[in-house]
Amino acid sequence: MTATPTSATEDLVRRLRGTVLPAVATPMDRGGVVDFGALRGYAERIAAERIGGVAVWAHTGRGLHLSEPDRLQVLRTWREAVQGPIVAGAGVPRSARASNLREAWDATVAMSVQAADLGADAVMVYPLAQFASRPAGEGEAVRLHERVAEECGLPVLGFFLHGEAGGYPYPPDLIRRLLALPSAAGVKLATLDRAMACQDAIRAARSSGKLAITGEDRMFGPSLMWGADSALVGIAAARVSLTGAVIEAWNAGDYGAFVRASGRLDRFAEATFRDPIEGYVQRMLWAGVWEGLIPEDAAHDPYGPELPVGERDAVVRCLEGLVKEPD
């Protein structure tokens, strides 16, 4: 039997359904020092877009790599800028050095409590990939989400994250079990390029009445057609309007506009979400510089792979081409 959702969960589902939440970047220099002046300017620009809220401490913002003081100040900055909901990632920070599963649980819970203390509206629980190989892994994953919600007092989102980013495939039954929790508002799906897994996960989530949140930067339009009803995506860290136009056209039933907007977003995704996939953070920062969101000296991702100059040129050519196209 599905438990009755809490009022906070129901309110969050209502506020997020049909909207885009950018998984925002974190402006840094080459050494990984966060530029908080640049962050404030970036946050103000993103907050002025037509968004449902933002996601901080997520993979795009390198949330698990940030030092604790930087992480806390990042969320404070976004809380000051954004009136809508803030979803904060909660996982095991790189600095925690959790040596066993219990310590990983504790670190995830501690990060969620910090998010709540700083005014976040929900937490998105990073997957613990160790669960995938454990006989009781599904039950442990459910209990982790329960404990996070109990400790921080906020609604939770599940996070089906592809293995290249440190996650593992959530089977449909796990998604159904997670979304049966009263505190669970939905699940974000970031399968990267696994269409069947994405479809199965959306079907499992939709049966709950909770949010099926697409994080499918390379399958954004199709994921809406498969039943996703909101979005939390790194591709919206810059040029938010490209992503927003797709979901707005879909919600309005304007399928001609949906096809055109999807084509534009797909071209941007092809230039930014490509092998090596971890390079997408740097590519999105380059897009942010082109758009005037982030200054050049704060547009570095020290945690991703080195990329050739030609990749930046490709991102810029794509953006320049999209500007010349009619909406």
Secondary structure, 3 states (H helix, E strand, C coil): CCCCCCHHHHHHHHHHCCCEEEECCCCECCCCCECHHHHHHHHHHHHCCCCCCEEECCCCCCCCCCCHHHHHHHHHHHHHHCCCCEEEEECCCHHHCCCCHHHHHHHHHHHHHHHHHCCCCEEEECCCHHHHHCCCHHHHHHHHHHHHHHHHCCCEEEEEECHHHCCCCCCHHHHHHHHCCCCEEEEEEECCCCHHHHHHHHHHHHCCCCEEEECCCCCHHHHHHCCCCEEEEHHHHCCHHHHHHHHHHHHHCCHHHHHHHHHHHHHHHHHHCCCCHHHHHHHHHHHHHHHCCCCHHHECCCCCCCCCHHHHHHHHHHHHHHHHCCC
